[in-house]
């Protein structure tokens, strides 16, 4: 939340600044309250940005390791994602198995490809559902 707060704030501000003022004024003249304005005007017009951030967060659950390393140091074993696991294992891997190393680069590469085949359909299904059942601009 803290790492991406600034970027999301800028992206949502940019997305909301693209909403035409005449649409909001017309709705206010028709007597809509703030909640109706948000649900029927603002949210449908910025929904594409919302969908993109949701998809990025879903993918980050499987792949992101940078923020964990930043917050919990290089060997933070109490918190992990699959991406962080791959990063730590690749950092300590060797070309051949040795008593100190769990995986080789080839095994980690295969695990990364398997992870891609798992994350890709999940991401596409979530995107399809969000765009199908989300609010429309019309």
JOLINJO-V651448 format. One record per backbone hydrogen bond with DSSP energy under -1.0 kcal/mol. CO is the residue of the C=O (numbers start at 1). NH is the residue of the N-H. Records with the same first field share a line. If there is no record, write none. Layout:
CO->NH ; NH
This chain:
4->8
5->9
6->10
7->11
8->12
9->13
10->14
11->15
12->16
13->17
16->19
20->24
21->25
22->26
23->27
24->28
25->29
26->30
27->32
28->31
33->37
34->38
35->39
36->40
37->41 ; 42
38->43
41->45
42->46
46->50
47->51
48->52
49->53
50->54
51->55
52->56
53->57
54->58
55->59
56->60
57->61
59->63
60->64
65->69
66->70
67->71
68->72
69->73
73->76
75->77
81->85
82->86
83->87
84->88
85->89
86->90
87->91
88->92
98->101
104->108
105->109
106->110
107->111
108->112
109->113
110->114
111->115
112->116
113->117
114->118
115->119
116->120
118->122
119->123
120->124
121->125
122->126
123->127
124->128
125->129
126->130
127->131
128->132
129->133
